[in-house]
Amino acid sequence: MKNKILITGASGFIGSYLVEEALKQGFEVYAGIRRTSNKQFLQDKRIHFLELSFSSTSKLKQQLIAAKQLYGSFDYVVHNAGVTQANKKEDFFKVNCGYTKNLVSALKASDMHLQKFVLISSLAAYGPGDSETFAPIELGQKQEPISVYGKSKLCAEEFIRSSNLFPYLVINPTAVYGPRDKDFLEFVKLINKGIEPYIGIHKQMISLIYVKDLSRSVINLVGSPISNQSYIVSDGLDYLKDELGAAVKSVLDNRTLKIKIPAIPIRVVIAAIEKIYQLFLGTFPFLNTDKVKEISSPNWLCNSSKLWNDISSSPNYYLEAGMKETIEWYKENNWL
């Protein structure tokens, strides 16, 4: 009998790859979605769909009880649902932390006998590394997020670690890229037009992870005996921020005008725009002071050696190969 796995946020960029990898590894997959979710990348007929209402613990409990009566108890839950953008700062905590609490409470109330609960968090929950030494972010170090998004993810992590309701894993991926990703697509489009923009004129080091390697590592951990652990996920290499643009240019075979905008003037302008949004619209702009602080932080290097050692594997993709496959997909699907 196959192990049953519920993956929330299944229709999103990372979620759809988690679903594909779980199917590949032989799980019976249940995709947690909203009624309005786009199923474009969830076409496999083996997928079972569950509409979940994370905003209401009581409704979520009813939905999970109904699912249990129909399919039996889930063995694993990978909680990938969340927001990276929000109209109001409080929405980050409402969704990323509050909805995590609602899901755990509903799983417990519906008497799901989980072998493992996996939370997909973010490297943002750690905050950037030291900008002078450029020492990588390490597991176990003090987590000091600099954005509301990062703080909301840390809130969810702390709840999972302290609840003692299920064996757990916390996954902290660095920047994720790959086919189906719309955020990184905007950077590729600019380079395709001959513009290569960066915020900050200082040295900046980053870590990256290709979405297929992320999903493979997560599902490998799900099926392993490992629990009550946290993992940072990257491809293990250190990149200068300019290498990202260079990889894109190499695939597109074009030249660009490289523009490096000093971070301080950008922060001043964005802070003013943010106040205007809040005053007249009551919302939070996508490019906000938090986002600029994260984008311009010099050190986003991280150490993911524990992950690859524990699953006895290594990444299949590094930047050049991952970028080639990503851009080819963009072109084949008329996104670029």
Secondary structure, 3 states (H helix, E strand, C coil): CCCEEEEECCCCHHHHHHHHHHHHCCCEEEEEECCCCCCCCCCCCCCEEEECCCCCHHHHHHHHHHHHHHHCCCCEEEECCCCCCCCCHHHHHHHHHHHHHHHHHHHHHCCCCCCEEEEECCHHHCCCCCCCCCCCECCCCCCCCCCHHHHHHHHHHHHHHHHCCCCEEEEEECEEECCCCHHHHHHHHHHHCCEEEEECCCCCEECEEEHHHHHHHHHHHHCCCCCCEEEEECCCCCEEHHHHHHHHHHHHCCCCEEEEECHHHHHHHHHHHHHHHHHHHCCCCCCCHHHHHHHHCCEECECCHHHHHHCCCCCCCCHHHHHHHHHHHHHHCCCC
